[in-house]
Amino acid sequence: MSRRQAREVALQALYQIDISGTDPLLALDLLLEILQRGLPADDLSFARHSGSAVFQEQFVLEGEDRDFALDLVTGTVRHLEQIDGLLGQ
């Protein structure tokens, strides 16, 4: 997996967190489960709204790539107020 794919996974997890309030780690774990098993996006409700190509293939996010995606998700959630403030300017 590439860092590009890890960024896509992180973005999908952030979308899930935003629309449903899911715990960040749970959102990432659920998304990785979908991708690892090659499940259709419809198998989990949060994935139904996704049109991302990330769901078009089966892959496993491991090692540094998984850590990178996790850092993106947790860092974004941790700094969400600051990010929202900057976007609102």
PDB file of N, CA, C and O in Angstrom:
ATOM      1  N   MET A   1       0.842  -1.168   0.000  1.00  0.00           N
ATOM      2  CA  MET A   1       0.000   0.000   0.000  1.00  0.00           C
ATOM      3  C   MET A   1       0.886   1.228   0.000  1.00  0.00           C
ATOM      4  O   MET A   1       1.979   1.225   0.565  1.00  0.00           O
ATOM      5  N   SER A   2       0.409   2.258  -0.628  1.00  0.00           N
ATOM      6  CA  SER A   2       1.165   3.496  -0.699  1.00  0.00           C
ATOM      7  C   SER A   2       0.656   4.491   0.336  1.00  0.00           C
ATOM      8  O   SER A   2      -0.398   4.297   0.940  1.00  0.00           O
ATOM      9  N   ARG A   3       1.422   5.554   0.527  1.00  0.00           N
ATOM     10  CA  ARG A   3       0.987   6.620   1.429  1.00  0.00           C
ATOM     11  C   ARG A   3      -0.285   7.284   0.889  1.00  0.00           C
ATOM     12  O   ARG A   3      -1.117   7.756   1.664  1.00  0.00           O
ATOM     13  N   ARG A   4      -0.431   7.318  -0.420  1.00  0.00           N
ATOM     14  CA  ARG A   4      -1.655   7.880  -1.012  1.00  0.00           C
ATOM     15  C   ARG A   4      -2.860   7.081  -0.537  1.00  0.00           C
ATOM     16  O   ARG A   4      -3.874   7.654  -0.138  1.00  0.00           O
ATOM     17  N   GLN A   5      -2.749   5.768  -0.581  1.00  0.00           N
ATOM     18  CA  GLN A   5      -3.850   4.920  -0.123  1.00  0.00           C
ATOM     19  C   GLN A   5      -4.073   5.080   1.381  1.00  0.00           C
ATOM     20  O   GLN A   5      -5.214   5.061   1.842  1.00  0.00           O
ATOM     21  N   ALA A   6      -3.001   5.237   2.142  1.00  0.00           N
ATOM     22  CA  ALA A   6      -3.145   5.458   3.580  1.00  0.00           C
ATOM     23  C   ALA A   6      -3.882   6.770   3.844  1.00  0.00           C
ATOM     24  O   ALA A   6      -4.693   6.846   4.768  1.00  0.00           O
ATOM     25  N   ARG A   7      -3.608   7.811   3.037  1.00  0.00           N
ATOM     26  CA  ARG A   7      -4.321   9.079   3.179  1.00  0.00           C
ATOM     27  C   ARG A   7      -5.803   8.907   2.829  1.00  0.00           C
ATOM     28  O   ARG A   7      -6.664   9.493   3.485  1.00  0.00           O
ATOM     29  N   GLU A   8      -6.100   8.115   1.811  1.00  0.00           N
ATOM     30  CA  GLU A   8      -7.502   7.859   1.455  1.00  0.00           C
ATOM     31  C   GLU A   8      -8.231   7.138   2.586  1.00  0.00           C
ATOM     32  O   GLU A   8      -9.376   7.464   2.900  1.00  0.00           O
ATOM     33  N   VAL A   9      -7.577   6.172   3.187  1.00  0.00           N
ATOM     34  CA  VAL A   9      -8.168   5.437   4.311  1.00  0.00           C
ATOM     35  C   VAL A   9      -8.422   6.403   5.466  1.00  0.00           C
ATOM     36  O   VAL A   9      -9.486   6.361   6.083  1.00  0.00           O
ATOM     37  N   ALA A  10      -7.466   7.261   5.760  1.00  0.00           N
ATOM     38  CA  ALA A  10      -7.634   8.231   6.845  1.00  0.00           C
ATOM     39  C   ALA A  10      -8.799   9.166   6.546  1.00  0.00           C
ATOM     40  O   ALA A  10      -9.591   9.470   7.437  1.00  0.00           O
ATOM     41  N   LEU A  11      -8.911   9.620   5.318  1.00  0.00           N
ATOM     42  CA  LEU A  11     -10.008  10.522   4.947  1.00  0.00           C
ATOM     43  C   LEU A  11     -11.365   9.827   5.106  1.00  0.00           C
ATOM     44  O   LEU A  11     -12.321  10.430   5.594  1.00  0.00           O
ATOM     45  N   GLN A  12     -11.442   8.573   4.698  1.00  0.00           N
ATOM     46  CA  GLN A  12     -12.694   7.817   4.852  1.00  0.00           C
ATOM     47  C   GLN A  12     -13.036   7.654   6.335  1.00  0.00           C
ATOM     48  O   GLN A  12     -14.199   7.774   6.719  1.00  0.00           O
ATOM     49  N   ALA A  13     -12.035   7.383   7.161  1.00  0.00           N
ATOM     50  CA  ALA A  13     -12.275   7.244   8.597  1.00  0.00           C
ATOM     51  C   ALA A  13     -12.753   8.567   9.187  1.00  0.00           C
ATOM     52  O   ALA A  13     -13.660   8.580  10.019  1.00  0.00           O
ATOM     53  N   LEU A  14     -12.156   9.675   8.766  1.00  0.00           N
ATOM     54  CA  LEU A  14     -12.574  10.990   9.253  1.00  0.00           C
ATOM     55  C   LEU A  14     -14.005  11.303   8.831  1.00  0.00           C
ATOM     56  O   LEU A  14     -14.755  11.923   9.583  1.00  0.00           O
ATOM     57  N   TYR A  15     -14.378  10.881   7.646  1.00  0.00           N
ATOM     58  CA  TYR A  15     -15.754  11.062   7.181  1.00  0.00           C
ATOM     59  C   TYR A  15     -16.707  10.306   8.105  1.00  0.00           C
ATOM     60  O   TYR A  15     -17.738  10.842   8.513  1.00  0.00           O
ATOM     61  N   GLN A  16     -16.366   9.075   8.430  1.00  0.00           N
ATOM     62  CA  GLN A  16     -17.189   8.254   9.326  1.00  0.00           C
ATOM     63  C   GLN A  16     -17.319   8.920  10.687  1.00  0.00           C
ATOM     64  O   GLN A  16     -18.409   8.974  11.255  1.00  0.00           O
ATOM     65  N   ILE A  17     -16.222   9.422  11.204  1.00  0.00           N
ATOM     66  CA  ILE A  17     -16.236  10.087  12.503  1.00  0.00           C
ATOM     67  C   ILE A  17     -17.149  11.306  12.455  1.00  0.00           C
ATOM     68  O   ILE A  17     -17.915  11.548  13.388  1.00  0.00           O
ATOM     69  N   ASP A  18     -17.072  12.066  11.382  1.00  0.00           N
ATOM     70  CA  ASP A  18     -17.854  13.292  11.248  1.00  0.00           C
ATOM     71  C   ASP A  18     -19.352  13.015  11.140  1.00  0.00           C
ATOM     72  O   ASP A  18     -20.154  13.698  11.778  1.00  0.00           O
ATOM     73  N   ILE A  19     -19.735  12.020  10.339  1.00  0.00           N
ATOM     74  CA  ILE A  19     -21.170  11.810  10.119  1.00  0.00           C
ATOM     75  C   ILE A  19     -21.845  11.030  11.229  1.00  0.00           C
ATOM     76  O   ILE A  19     -23.057  11.146  11.411  1.00  0.00           O
ATOM     77  N   SER A  20     -21.082  10.232  11.981  1.00  0.00           N
ATOM     78  CA  SER A  20     -21.746   9.385  12.981  1.00  0.00           C
ATOM     79  C   SER A  20     -21.191   9.526  14.394  1.00  0.00           C
ATOM     80  O   SER A  20     -21.746   8.961  15.336  1.00  0.00           O
ATOM     81  N   GLY A  21     -20.109  10.269  14.546  1.00  0.00           N
ATOM     82  CA  GLY A  21     -19.527  10.406  15.870  1.00  0.00           C
ATOM     83  C   GLY A  21     -18.816   9.160  16.365  1.00  0.00           C
ATOM     84  O   GLY A  21     -18.567   9.011  17.561  1.00  0.00           O
ATOM     85  N   THR A  22     -18.494   8.276  15.450  1.00  0.00           N
ATOM     86  CA  THR A  22     -17.788   7.037  15.803  1.00  0.00           C
ATOM     87  C   THR A  22     -16.431   7.352  16.407  1.00  0.00           C
ATOM     88  O   THR A  22     -15.775   8.313  16.007  1.00  0.00           O
ATOM     89  N   ASP A  23     -16.014   6.547  17.365  1.00  0.00           N
ATOM     90  CA  ASP A  23     -14.684   6.664  17.948  1.00  0.00           C
ATOM     91  C   ASP A  23     -13.632   6.559  16.843  1.00  0.00           C
ATOM     92  O   ASP A  23     -13.752   5.693  15.976  1.00  0.00           O
ATOM     93  N   PRO A  24     -12.605   7.414  16.846  1.00  0.00           N
ATOM     94  CA  PRO A  24     -11.605   7.404  15.768  1.00  0.00           C
ATOM     95  C   PRO A  24     -10.948   6.051  15.529  1.00  0.00           C
ATOM     96  O   PRO A  24     -10.794   5.633  14.382  1.00  0.00           O
ATOM     97  N   LEU A  25     -10.562   5.371  16.588  1.00  0.00           N
ATOM     98  CA  LEU A  25      -9.906   4.070  16.400  1.00  0.00           C
ATOM     99  C   LEU A  25     -10.869   3.030  15.851  1.00  0.00           C
ATOM    100  O   LEU A  25     -10.487   2.200  15.027  1.00  0.00           O
ATOM    101  N   LEU A  26     -12.106   3.074  16.303  1.00  0.00           N
ATOM    102  CA  LEU A  26     -13.114   2.141  15.795  1.00  0.00           C
ATOM    103  C   LEU A  26     -13.391   2.408  14.318  1.00  0.00           C
ATOM    104  O   LEU A  26     -13.492   1.470  13.527  1.00  0.00           O
ATOM    105  N   ALA A  27     -13.513   3.672  13.947  1.00  0.00           N
ATOM    106  CA  ALA A  27     -13.764   4.015  12.542  1.00  0.00           C
ATOM    107  C   ALA A  27     -12.647   3.489  11.651  1.00  0.00           C
ATOM    108  O   ALA A  27     -12.916   2.918  10.594  1.00  0.00           O
ATOM    109  N   LEU A  28     -11.394   3.676  12.067  1.00  0.00           N
ATOM    110  CA  LEU A  28     -10.269   3.200  11.272  1.00  0.00           C
ATOM    111  C   LEU A  28     -10.256   1.674  11.218  1.00  0.00           C
ATOM    112  O   LEU A  28     -10.029   1.094  10.157  1.00  0.00           O
ATOM    113  N   ASP A  29     -10.495   1.030  12.343  1.00  0.00           N
ATOM    114  CA  ASP A  29     -10.512  -0.447  12.371  1.00  0.00           C
ATOM    115  C   ASP A  29     -11.614  -1.016  11.483  1.00  0.00           C
ATOM    116  O   ASP A  29     -11.385  -1.991  10.768  1.00  0.00           O
ATOM    117  N   LEU A  30     -12.814  -0.418  11.516  1.00  0.00           N
ATOM    118  CA  LEU A  30     -13.912  -0.897  10.665  1.00  0.00           C
ATOM    119  C   LEU A  30     -13.571  -0.744   9.187  1.00  0.00           C
ATOM    120  O   LEU A  30     -13.826  -1.641   8.383  1.00  0.00           O
ATOM    121  N   LEU A  31     -13.002   0.379   8.848  1.00  0.00           N
ATOM    122  CA  LEU A  31     -12.625   0.608   7.458  1.00  0.00           C
ATOM    123  C   LEU A  31     -11.555  -0.375   7.009  1.00  0.00           C
ATOM    124  O   LEU A  31     -11.625  -0.902   5.898  1.00  0.00           O
ATOM    125  N   LEU A  32     -10.580  -0.623   7.847  1.00  0.00           N
ATOM    126  CA  LEU A  32      -9.527  -1.587   7.501  1.00  0.00           C
ATOM    127  C   LEU A  32     -10.086  -2.994   7.358  1.00  0.00           C
ATOM    128  O   LEU A  32      -9.609  -3.776   6.536  1.00  0.00           O
ATOM    129  N   GLU A  33     -11.099  -3.317   8.160  1.00  0.00           N
ATOM    130  CA  GLU A  33     -11.767  -4.630   8.045  1.00  0.00           C
ATOM    131  C   GLU A  33     -12.426  -4.769   6.673  1.00  0.00           C
ATOM    132  O   GLU A  33     -12.315  -5.811   6.026  1.00  0.00           O
ATOM    133  N   ILE A  34     -13.108  -3.720   6.240  1.00  0.00           N
ATOM    134  CA  ILE A  34     -13.736  -3.736   4.914  1.00  0.00           C
ATOM    135  C   ILE A  34     -12.690  -3.983   3.838  1.00  0.00           C
ATOM    136  O   ILE A  34     -12.865  -4.831   2.963  1.00  0.00           O
ATOM    137  N   LEU A  35     -11.608  -3.235   3.918  1.00  0.00           N
ATOM    138  CA  LEU A  35     -10.585  -3.320   2.875  1.00  0.00           C
ATOM    139  C   LEU A  35      -9.854  -4.652   2.879  1.00  0.00           C
ATOM    140  O   LEU A  35      -9.578  -5.219   1.821  1.00  0.00           O
ATOM    141  N   GLN A  36      -9.543  -5.151   4.064  1.00  0.00           N
ATOM    142  CA  GLN A  36      -8.809  -6.407   4.156  1.00  0.00           C
ATOM    143  C   GLN A  36      -9.631  -7.580   3.636  1.00  0.00           C
ATOM    144  O   GLN A  36      -9.097  -8.473   2.979  1.00  0.00           O
ATOM    145  N   ARG A  37     -10.918  -7.577   3.929  1.00  0.00           N
ATOM    146  CA  ARG A  37     -11.775  -8.682   3.499  1.00  0.00           C
ATOM    147  C   ARG A  37     -12.299  -8.507   2.089  1.00  0.00           C
ATOM    148  O   ARG A  37     -12.868  -9.434   1.512  1.00  0.00           O
ATOM    149  N   GLY A  38     -12.109  -7.313   1.528  1.00  0.00           N
ATOM    150  CA  GLY A  38     -12.622  -7.053   0.195  1.00  0.00           C
ATOM    151  C   GLY A  38     -14.136  -7.013   0.167  1.00  0.00           C
ATOM    152  O   GLY A  38     -14.750  -7.359  -0.842  1.00  0.00           O
ATOM    153  N   LEU A  39     -14.749  -6.587   1.281  1.00  0.00           N
ATOM    154  CA  LEU A  39     -16.208  -6.531   1.362  1.00  0.00           C
ATOM    155  C   LEU A  39     -16.753  -5.406   0.490  1.00  0.00           C
ATOM    156  O   LEU A  39     -16.087  -4.389   0.296  1.00  0.00           O
ATOM    157  N   PRO A  40     -17.951  -5.586  -0.030  1.00  0.00           N
ATOM    158  CA  PRO A  40     -18.593  -4.467  -0.734  1.00  0.00           C
ATOM    159  C   PRO A  40     -18.818  -3.330   0.243  1.00  0.00           C
ATOM    160  O   PRO A  40     -19.069  -3.568   1.424  1.00  0.00           O
ATOM    161  N   ALA A  41     -18.732  -2.102  -0.235  1.00  0.00           N
ATOM    162  CA  ALA A  41     -18.893  -0.935   0.628  1.00  0.00           C
ATOM    163  C   ALA A  41     -20.233  -0.943   1.342  1.00  0.00           C
ATOM    164  O   ALA A  41     -20.342  -0.377   2.430  1.00  0.00           O
ATOM    165  N   ASP A  42     -21.262  -1.568   0.766  1.00  0.00           N
ATOM    166  CA  ASP A  42     -22.597  -1.590   1.381  1.00  0.00           C
ATOM    167  C   ASP A  42     -22.658  -2.433   2.647  1.00  0.00           C
ATOM    168  O   ASP A  42     -23.642  -2.362   3.383  1.00  0.00           O
ATOM    169  N   ASP A  43     -21.625  -3.232   2.916  1.00  0.00           N
ATOM    170  CA  ASP A  43     -21.677  -4.106   4.078  1.00  0.00           C
ATOM    171  C   ASP A  43     -21.675  -3.351   5.405  1.00  0.00           C
ATOM    172  O   ASP A  43     -22.139  -3.884   6.413  1.00  0.00           O
ATOM    173  N   LEU A  44     -21.169  -2.137   5.423  1.00  0.00           N
ATOM    174  CA  LEU A  44     -21.207  -1.332   6.639  1.00  0.00           C
ATOM    175  C   LEU A  44     -21.830   0.007   6.298  1.00  0.00           C
ATOM    176  O   LEU A  44     -21.486   0.621   5.288  1.00  0.00           O
ATOM    177  N   SER A  45     -22.730   0.451   7.127  1.00  0.00           N
ATOM    178  CA  SER A  45     -23.529   1.632   6.791  1.00  0.00           C
ATOM    179  C   SER A  45     -22.699   2.861   6.505  1.00  0.00           C
ATOM    180  O   SER A  45     -23.061   3.646   5.629  1.00  0.00           O
ATOM    181  N   PHE A  46     -21.594   3.059   7.215  1.00  0.00           N
ATOM    182  CA  PHE A  46     -20.840   4.286   6.980  1.00  0.00           C
ATOM    183  C   PHE A  46     -20.199   4.308   5.603  1.00  0.00           C
ATOM    184  O   PHE A  46     -19.868   5.374   5.084  1.00  0.00           O
ATOM    185  N   ALA A  47     -20.026   3.153   5.019  1.00  0.00           N
ATOM    186  CA  ALA A  47     -19.373   3.092   3.720  1.00  0.00           C
ATOM    187  C   ALA A  47     -20.336   3.318   2.563  1.00  0.00           C
ATOM    188  O   ALA A  47     -19.903   3.508   1.427  1.00  0.00           O
ATOM    189  N   ARG A  48     -21.625   3.301   2.837  1.00  0.00           N
ATOM    190  CA  ARG A  48     -22.610   3.419   1.765  1.00  0.00           C
ATOM    191  C   ARG A  48     -22.492   4.718   0.990  1.00  0.00           C
ATOM    192  O   ARG A  48     -22.806   4.768  -0.200  1.00  0.00           O
ATOM    193  N   HIS A  49     -22.047   5.754   1.651  1.00  0.00           N
ATOM    194  CA  HIS A  49     -21.974   7.063   1.012  1.00  0.00           C
ATOM    195  C   HIS A  49     -20.645   7.305   0.318  1.00  0.00           C
ATOM    196  O   HIS A  49     -20.435   8.378  -0.249  1.00  0.00           O
ATOM    197  N   SER A  50     -19.764   6.352   0.350  1.00  0.00           N
ATOM    198  CA  SER A  50     -18.431   6.557  -0.206  1.00  0.00           C
ATOM    199  C   SER A  50     -18.376   6.203  -1.680  1.00  0.00           C
ATOM    200  O   SER A  50     -18.857   5.153  -2.107  1.00  0.00           O
ATOM    201  N   GLY A  51     -17.783   7.094  -2.437  1.00  0.00           N
ATOM    202  CA  GLY A  51     -17.559   6.817  -3.847  1.00  0.00           C
ATOM    203  C   GLY A  51     -16.084   6.636  -4.134  1.00  0.00           C
ATOM    204  O   GLY A  51     -15.669   6.584  -5.292  1.00  0.00           O
ATOM    205  N   SER A  52     -15.299   6.542  -3.087  1.00  0.00           N
ATOM    206  CA  SER A  52     -13.856   6.503  -3.242  1.00  0.00           C
ATOM    207  C   SER A  52     -13.386   5.212  -3.907  1.00  0.00           C
ATOM    208  O   SER A  52     -13.955   4.140  -3.701  1.00  0.00           O
ATOM    209  N   ALA A  53     -12.354   5.343  -4.693  1.00  0.00           N
ATOM    210  CA  ALA A  53     -11.744   4.186  -5.340  1.00  0.00           C
ATOM    211  C   ALA A  53     -11.085   3.267  -4.328  1.00  0.00           C
ATOM    212  O   ALA A  53     -10.751   2.127  -4.652  1.00  0.00           O
ATOM    213  N   VAL A  54     -10.892   3.748  -3.107  1.00  0.00           N
ATOM    214  CA  VAL A  54     -10.246   2.933  -2.098  1.00  0.00           C
ATOM    215  C   VAL A  54     -11.039   1.644  -1.848  1.00  0.00           C
ATOM    216  O   VAL A  54     -10.460   0.648  -1.415  1.00  0.00           O
ATOM    217  N   PHE A  55     -12.355   1.647  -2.112  1.00  0.00           N
ATOM    218  CA  PHE A  55     -13.173   0.461  -1.908  1.00  0.00           C
ATOM    219  C   PHE A  55     -13.201  -0.451  -3.133  1.00  0.00           C
ATOM    220  O   PHE A  55     -13.871  -1.484  -3.120  1.00  0.00           O
ATOM    221  N   GLN A  56     -12.498  -0.085  -4.164  1.00  0.00           N
ATOM    222  CA  GLN A  56     -12.523  -0.871  -5.395  1.00  0.00           C
ATOM    223  C   GLN A  56     -11.530  -2.029  -5.373  1.00  0.00           C
ATOM    224  O   GLN A  56     -11.532  -2.862  -6.279  1.00  0.00           O
ATOM    225  N   GLU A  57     -10.695  -2.089  -4.363  1.00  0.00           N
ATOM    226  CA  GLU A  57      -9.673  -3.128  -4.325  1.00  0.00           C
ATOM    227  C   GLU A  57      -9.551  -3.691  -2.926  1.00  0.00           C
ATOM    228  O   GLU A  57      -9.985  -3.073  -1.953  1.00  0.00           O
ATOM    229  N   GLN A  58      -8.963  -4.859  -2.834  1.00  0.00           N
ATOM    230  CA  GLN A  58      -8.732  -5.489  -1.543  1.00  0.00           C
ATOM    231  C   GLN A  58      -7.268  -5.287  -1.185  1.00  0.00           C
ATOM    232  O   GLN A  58      -6.388  -5.579  -1.993  1.00  0.00           O
ATOM    233  N   PHE A  59      -7.002  -4.796   0.003  1.00  0.00           N
ATOM    234  CA  PHE A  59      -5.618  -4.653   0.434  1.00  0.00           C
ATOM    235  C   PHE A  59      -5.553  -4.605   1.951  1.00  0.00           C
ATOM    236  O   PHE A  59      -6.570  -4.479   2.632  1.00  0.00           O
ATOM    237  N   VAL A  60      -4.342  -4.709   2.462  1.00  0.00           N
ATOM    238  CA  VAL A  60      -4.088  -4.681   3.896  1.00  0.00           C
ATOM    239  C   VAL A  60      -3.190  -3.489   4.186  1.00  0.00           C
ATOM    240  O   VAL A  60      -2.175  -3.288   3.519  1.00  0.00           O
ATOM    241  N   LEU A  61      -3.563  -2.708   5.172  1.00  0.00           N
ATOM    242  CA  LEU A  61      -2.774  -1.562   5.592  1.00  0.00           C
ATOM    243  C   LEU A  61      -1.963  -1.998   6.794  1.00  0.00           C
ATOM    244  O   LEU A  61      -2.529  -2.308   7.841  1.00  0.00           O
ATOM    245  N   GLU A  62      -0.651  -2.026   6.662  1.00  0.00           N
ATOM    246  CA  GLU A  62       0.209  -2.548   7.721  1.00  0.00           C
ATOM    247  C   GLU A  62       1.377  -1.613   7.990  1.00  0.00           C
ATOM    248  O   GLU A  62       1.680  -0.712   7.209  1.00  0.00           O
ATOM    249  N   GLY A  63       2.012  -1.858   9.110  1.00  0.00           N
ATOM    250  CA  GLY A  63       3.262  -1.203   9.447  1.00  0.00           C
ATOM    251  C   GLY A  63       3.208   0.313   9.412  1.00  0.00           C
ATOM    252  O   GLY A  63       2.314   0.935   9.984  1.00  0.00           O
ATOM    253  N   GLU A  64       4.185   0.895   8.727  1.00  0.00           N
ATOM    254  CA  GLU A  64       4.315   2.347   8.663  1.00  0.00           C
ATOM    255  C   GLU A  64       3.104   3.001   8.015  1.00  0.00           C
ATOM    256  O   GLU A  64       2.711   4.100   8.408  1.00  0.00           O
ATOM    257  N   ASP A  65       2.503   2.336   7.018  1.00  0.00           N
ATOM    258  CA  ASP A  65       1.337   2.915   6.357  1.00  0.00           C
ATOM    259  C   ASP A  65       0.144   2.985   7.307  1.00  0.00           C
ATOM    260  O   ASP A  65      -0.584   3.978   7.311  1.00  0.00           O
ATOM    261  N   ARG A  66      -0.063   1.948   8.105  1.00  0.00           N
ATOM    262  CA  ARG A  66      -1.157   1.962   9.085  1.00  0.00           C
ATOM    263  C   ARG A  66      -0.886   3.029  10.138  1.00  0.00           C
ATOM    264  O   ARG A  66      -1.794   3.769  10.518  1.00  0.00           O
ATOM    265  N   ASP A  67       0.344   3.116  10.610  1.00  0.00           N
ATOM    266  CA  ASP A  67       0.705   4.133  11.598  1.00  0.00           C
ATOM    267  C   ASP A  67       0.484   5.539  11.037  1.00  0.00           C
ATOM    268  O   ASP A  67       0.010   6.428  11.744  1.00  0.00           O
ATOM    269  N   PHE A  68       0.829   5.733   9.765  1.00  0.00           N
ATOM    270  CA  PHE A  68       0.631   7.022   9.116  1.00  0.00           C
ATOM    271  C   PHE A  68      -0.855   7.378   9.070  1.00  0.00           C
ATOM    272  O   PHE A  68      -1.230   8.501   9.406  1.00  0.00           O
ATOM    273  N   ALA A  69      -1.697   6.439   8.660  1.00  0.00           N
ATOM    274  CA  ALA A  69      -3.143   6.681   8.613  1.00  0.00           C
ATOM    275  C   ALA A  69      -3.676   6.980  10.018  1.00  0.00           C
ATOM    276  O   ALA A  69      -4.488   7.888  10.196  1.00  0.00           O
ATOM    277  N   LEU A  70      -3.224   6.229  10.996  1.00  0.00           N
ATOM    278  CA  LEU A  70      -3.660   6.443  12.376  1.00  0.00           C
ATOM    279  C   LEU A  70      -3.232   7.826  12.872  1.00  0.00           C
ATOM    280  O   LEU A  70      -4.010   8.513  13.534  1.00  0.00           O
ATOM    281  N   ASP A  71      -2.009   8.233  12.560  1.00  0.00           N
ATOM    282  CA  ASP A  71      -1.533   9.568  12.946  1.00  0.00           C
ATOM    283  C   ASP A  71      -2.373  10.663  12.299  1.00  0.00           C
ATOM    284  O   ASP A  71      -2.701  11.662  12.940  1.00  0.00           O
ATOM    285  N   LEU A  72      -2.723  10.471  11.022  1.00  0.00           N
ATOM    286  CA  LEU A  72      -3.560  11.461  10.344  1.00  0.00           C
ATOM    287  C   LEU A  72      -4.920  11.587  11.011  1.00  0.00           C
ATOM    288  O   LEU A  72      -5.407  12.695  11.238  1.00  0.00           O
ATOM    289  N   VAL A  73      -5.529  10.455  11.321  1.00  0.00           N
ATOM    290  CA  VAL A  73      -6.858  10.462  11.939  1.00  0.00           C
ATOM    291  C   VAL A  73      -6.799  11.069  13.337  1.00  0.00           C
ATOM    292  O   VAL A  73      -7.553  11.995  13.636  1.00  0.00           O
ATOM    293  N   THR A  74      -5.932  10.573  14.183  1.00  0.00           N
ATOM    294  CA  THR A  74      -5.889  11.060  15.563  1.00  0.00           C
ATOM    295  C   THR A  74      -5.413  12.502  15.637  1.00  0.00           C
ATOM    296  O   THR A  74      -5.905  13.270  16.464  1.00  0.00           O
ATOM    297  N   GLY A  75      -4.476  12.878  14.797  1.00  0.00           N
ATOM    298  CA  GLY A  75      -4.006  14.264  14.785  1.00  0.00           C
ATOM    299  C   GLY A  75      -5.088  15.226  14.337  1.00  0.00           C
ATOM    300  O   GLY A  75      -5.228  16.313  14.898  1.00  0.00           O
ATOM    301  N   THR A  76      -5.851  14.836  13.336  1.00  0.00           N
ATOM    302  CA  THR A  76      -6.950  15.682  12.865  1.00  0.00           C
ATOM    303  C   THR A  76      -8.009  15.834  13.945  1.00  0.00           C
ATOM    304  O   THR A  76      -8.481  16.942  14.200  1.00  0.00           O
ATOM    305  N   VAL A  77      -8.384  14.737  14.576  1.00  0.00           N
ATOM    306  CA  VAL A  77      -9.400  14.792  15.628  1.00  0.00           C
ATOM    307  C   VAL A  77      -8.900  15.640  16.803  1.00  0.00           C
ATOM    308  O   VAL A  77      -9.655  16.430  17.370  1.00  0.00           O
ATOM    309  N   ARG A  78      -7.646  15.475  17.157  1.00  0.00           N
ATOM    310  CA  ARG A  78      -7.071  16.211  18.280  1.00  0.00           C
ATOM    311  C   ARG A  78      -7.048  17.723  18.022  1.00  0.00           C
ATOM    312  O   ARG A  78      -7.210  18.511  18.954  1.00  0.00           O
ATOM    313  N   HIS A  79      -6.851  18.124  16.782  1.00  0.00           N
ATOM    314  CA  HIS A  79      -6.721  19.544  16.437  1.00  0.00           C
ATOM    315  C   HIS A  79      -7.930  20.078  15.664  1.00  0.00           C
ATOM    316  O   HIS A  79      -7.824  21.078  14.954  1.00  0.00           O
ATOM    317  N   LEU A  80      -9.066  19.416  15.804  1.00  0.00           N
ATOM    318  CA  LEU A  80     -10.240  19.762  15.003  1.00  0.00           C
ATOM    319  C   LEU A  80     -10.709  21.201  15.220  1.00  0.00           C
ATOM    320  O   LEU A  80     -11.080  21.876  14.260  1.00  0.00           O
ATOM    321  N   GLU A  81     -10.697  21.672  16.448  1.00  0.00           N
ATOM    322  CA  GLU A  81     -11.121  23.053  16.709  1.00  0.00           C
ATOM    323  C   GLU A  81     -10.233  24.049  15.977  1.00  0.00           C
ATOM    324  O   GLU A  81     -10.727  25.006  15.381  1.00  0.00           O
ATOM    325  N   GLN A  82      -8.933  23.829  16.021  1.00  0.00           N
ATOM    326  CA  GLN A  82      -7.993  24.716  15.333  1.00  0.00           C
ATOM    327  C   GLN A  82      -8.208  24.668  13.822  1.00  0.00           C
ATOM    328  O   GLN A  82      -8.201  25.706  13.161  1.00  0.00           O
ATOM    329  N   ILE A  83      -8.397  23.487  13.285  1.00  0.00           N
ATOM    330  CA  ILE A  83      -8.604  23.313  11.855  1.00  0.00           C
ATOM    331  C   ILE A  83      -9.900  24.005  11.423  1.00  0.00           C
ATOM    332  O   ILE A  83      -9.921  24.724  10.424  1.00  0.00           O
ATOM    333  N   ASP A  84     -10.978  23.783  12.179  1.00  0.00           N
ATOM    334  CA  ASP A  84     -12.253  24.429  11.862  1.00  0.00           C
ATOM    335  C   ASP A  84     -12.134  25.949  11.906  1.00  0.00           C
ATOM    336  O   ASP A  84     -12.705  26.656  11.076  1.00  0.00           O
ATOM    337  N   GLY A  85     -11.377  26.440  12.894  1.00  0.00           N
ATOM    338  CA  GLY A  85     -11.167  27.877  12.993  1.00  0.00           C
ATOM    339  C   GLY A  85     -10.443  28.447  11.796  1.00  0.00           C
ATOM    340  O   GLY A  85     -10.801  29.514  11.296  1.00  0.00           O
ATOM    341  N   LEU A  86      -9.424  27.740  11.336  1.00  0.00           N
ATOM    342  CA  LEU A  86      -8.671  28.197  10.162  1.00  0.00           C
ATOM    343  C   LEU A  86      -9.508  28.137   8.903  1.00  0.00           C
ATOM    344  O   LEU A  86      -9.411  29.017   8.047  1.00  0.00           O
ATOM    345  N   LEU A  87     -10.332  27.103   8.782  1.00  0.00           N
ATOM    346  CA  LEU A  87     -11.179  26.971   7.594  1.00  0.00           C
ATOM    347  C   LEU A  87     -12.288  28.017   7.580  1.00  0.00           C
ATOM    348  O   LEU A  87     -12.769  28.401   6.514  1.00  0.00           O
ATOM    349  N   GLY A  88     -12.695  28.477   8.764  1.00  0.00           N
ATOM    350  CA  GLY A  88     -13.750  29.465   8.856  1.00  0.00           C
ATOM    351  C   GLY A  88     -13.305  30.890   8.573  1.00  0.00           C
ATOM    352  O   GLY A  88     -14.137  31.790   8.456  1.00  0.00           O
ATOM    353  N   GLN A  89     -12.003  31.099   8.462  1.00  0.00           N
ATOM    354  CA  GLN A  89     -11.477  32.452   8.218  1.00  0.00           C
ATOM    355  C   GLN A  89     -11.668  32.882   6.790  1.00  0.00           C
ATOM    356  O   GLN A  89     -11.281  33.991   6.422  1.00  0.00           O
TER     357      GLN A  89
END
